[in-house]
């Protein structure tokens, strides 16, 4: 228990959660140990989101520090067309989404790209599931665009974003899609489908 000059009494239990040092009226320093265990689970739960925001802020800081920024948006055609995925009968056979190939050349050893893919899809059998990935230089990235159909009249736009290194050299980025389970095909509807690529070359 601590008793201050003004007559206020503060118990140790009241001070324990505080994360700071408190000076009393006699300028004596009372050091209070932090109590952080109750917050550690919450911090761990959101660590991936925190790391992702840190990465995006780092990219923006690169842009502010003089990085060359380029943006690409595909497909460039406004034609109203439909692509059916899959073209064959196999599950997990990835096929290129037409018009989404982007080729970039960079000179920086820290060059990175922010990629957003958005696909307007529908007209698939109930229970069928389809997935779409970003392929960079022949390597499929981890995140996927997922479309599960509750019925043939269902239509929706699904999207995903990726951050990928595109260090000094030539790079090819493209969306691919396949059926994961079920049967039949899904319609990818243009011009309501495509991809944007923003390159930060530094």
C-alpha positions in Angstrom: 0.0 0.0 0.0 1.2 3.5 -0.9 0.1 6.7 0.9 0.6 10.0 -0.9 1.0 13.5 0.5 -2.5 14.5 -0.5 -3.9 11.7 1.7 -4.9 9.4 -1.2 -4.2 5.8 -0.5 -3.5 3.4 -3.5 -3.2 -0.3 -3.0 -0.7 -2.4 -4.8 -3.4 -4.4 -6.6 -4.7 -1.2 -8.1 -1.3 -0.2 -9.4 -0.3 -3.6 -10.8 -2.0 -3.4 -14.3 -0.4 0.0 -15.0 2.5 0.1 -17.5 4.2 3.3 -16.4 6.2 4.9 -13.7 4.4 7.1 -11.2 6.0 10.0 -9.3 4.6 11.0 -6.0 4.6 14.5 -4.6 8.0 14.0 -2.9 9.5 13.1 -6.3 10.1 9.6 -5.2 9.9 7.1 -8.0 7.5 4.2 -7.7 8.2 1.5 -10.3 5.2 -0.6 -11.3 5.9 -3.9 -13.2 3.8 -4.4 -16.3 1.2 -7.1 -16.4 0.9 -8.2 -20.1 0.0 -11.9 -19.9 -3.7 -11.1 -20.3 -3.0 -9.5 -23.7 -0.6 -12.0 -25.2 -3.2 -14.3 -26.5 -5.0 -11.5 -28.3 -1.7 -10.3 -29.8 -0.8 -13.7 -31.1 -4.3 -14.2 -32.6 -3.8 -11.1 -34.8 -0.1 -11.4 -35.5 -0.5 -12.4 -39.1 -2.7 -9.3 -39.8 -0.2 -7.1 -38.0 2.7 -8.5 -40.1 0.6 -8.0 -43.3 0.0 -4.4 -42.5 3.7 -3.9 -41.7 4.6 -5.3 -45.1 2.1 -3.0 -46.9 3.4 0.0 -45.0 7.0 -0.9 -45.9 5.9 -0.9 -49.6 4.4 2.5 -49.3 7.5 3.8 -47.5 9.6 2.5 -50.5 7.3 4.5 -52.8 7.9 7.6 -50.7 11.6 7.1 -50.8 11.9 7.3 -54.5 10.8 3.8 -55.8 9.5 3.7 -59.4 5.8 2.7 -59.3 4.1 1.1 -62.3 0.5 -0.2 -62.6 -1.0 -2.7 -65.0 -4.7 -3.6 -65.3 -5.8 -6.6 -67.4 -7.6 -7.7 -69.4 -7.8 -4.5 -71.4 -10.7 -5.6 -73.6 -14.2 -4.5 -72.8 -15.7 -7.3 -74.8 -18.5 -9.2 -73.1 -17.3 -12.8 -73.1 -17.5 -15.9 -70.9 -14.8 -18.4 -70.1 -15.8 -21.8 -68.7 -13.6 -23.4 -66.1 -12.6 -26.2 -66.4 -12.4 -26.8 -70.2 -12.0 -30.5 -69.6 -13.3 -32.9 -67.0 -10.4 -33.1 -64.5 -10.4 -31.6 -61.0 -7.3 -29.6 -60.0 -6.2 -29.0 -63.6 -5.2 -25.3 -63.6 -6.1 -23.3 -66.7 -5.0 -19.8 -67.5 -7.7 -17.1 -67.2 -7.6 -15.3 -70.5 -6.2 -11.9 -70.7 -4.7 -11.8 -67.2 -1.0 -12.3 -68.2 1.3 -9.4 -67.1 5.0 -9.2 -67.9 7.1 -6.8 -65.9 10.8 -6.0 -65.8 12.5 -4.6 -62.7 16.0 -3.3 -61.8 15.8 -3.1 -58.0 16.9 -5.7 -55.6 13.9 -5.0 -53.3 11.3 -4.7 -56.0 7.8 -6.0 -55.1 4.4 -6.3 -56.6 0.9 -5.9 -55.1 -1.6 -7.9 -57.1 -5.4 -7.9 -56.8 -7.5 -10.4 -58.7 -11.3 -10.2 -58.9 -13.5 -12.6 -60.8 -17.3 -12.4 -61.5 -18.5 -16.0 -61.5 -21.7 -18.0 -61.7 -23.8 -20.6 -63.5 -22.3 -23.6 -61.7 -23.9 -26.8 -60.3 -24.9 -26.8 -56.6 -22.1 -28.1 -54.4 -19.3 -27.5 -56.9 -16.2 -25.6 -55.6 -13.6 -23.8 -57.8 -10.3 -22.1 -56.9 -8.1 -19.6 -58.6 -4.4 -18.8 -58.0 -1.8 -16.3 -59.0 1.2 -17.9 -60.8 4.4 -15.9 -60.8 7.3 -17.2 -63.0 5.7 -20.6 -63.0 5.2 -20.8 -59.2 1.7 -20.8 -57.7 1.3 -18.4 -54.8 -0.4 -19.6 -51.6 -3.5 -17.5 -51.4 -6.5 -18.5 -53.5 -9.8 -17.0 -54.8 -12.5 -19.5 -53.8 -16.0 -19.9 -55.3 -18.5 -22.4 -54.0 -21.9 -22.6 -55.7 -25.1 -23.2 -53.8 -27.1 -23.4 -57.1 -26.9 -22.7 -60.8 -28.6 -19.3 -60.5 -26.0 -18.1 -57.9 -23.5 -15.4 -59.1 -20.9 -13.5 -57.2 -17.6 -11.6 -57.4 -14.8 -13.0 -55.4 -11.3 -11.4 -55.0 -7.9 -11.9 -53.4 -4.6 -10.0 -53.0 -1.0 -11.0 -53.1 2.3 -9.4 -52.3 5.2 -11.0 -54.3 8.9 -10.2 -54.7 9.8 -9.3 -58.3 13.5 -8.5 -57.8 15.8 -7.5 -60.6 14.8 -9.2 -63.9 11.9 -10.2 -66.0 8.7 -11.7 -64.4 5.4 -13.1 -65.6 2.2 -13.0 -63.5 -1.0 -14.7 -64.5 -4.3 -16.0 -62.9 -5.1 -19.7 -63.2 -8.3 -21.6 -62.2 -9.5 -25.1 -61.7 -12.4 -27.1 -60.2 -11.7 -28.4 -56.7 -14.7 -30.7 -56.2 -18.1 -31.5 -57.7 -18.9 -31.5 -61.4 -19.6 -29.2 -64.2 -18.1 -25.8 -64.9 -18.2 -22.2 -63.7 -18.6 -19.1 -65.8 -16.0 -16.4 -65.5 -17.7 -13.3 -66.8 -15.9 -10.5 -68.6 -15.5 -7.6 -68.5 -16.3 -8.0 -64.8 -13.1 -10.1 -64.2 -9.5 -9.2 -64.2 -6.3 -8.3 -62.3 -4.3 -5.3 -61.3 -0.6 -5.3 -60.7 1.2 -2.4 -58.9 5.0 -2.7 -59.0 7.3 -0.9 -56.6 10.8 -1.1 -58.1 13.4 -0.1 -55.6 
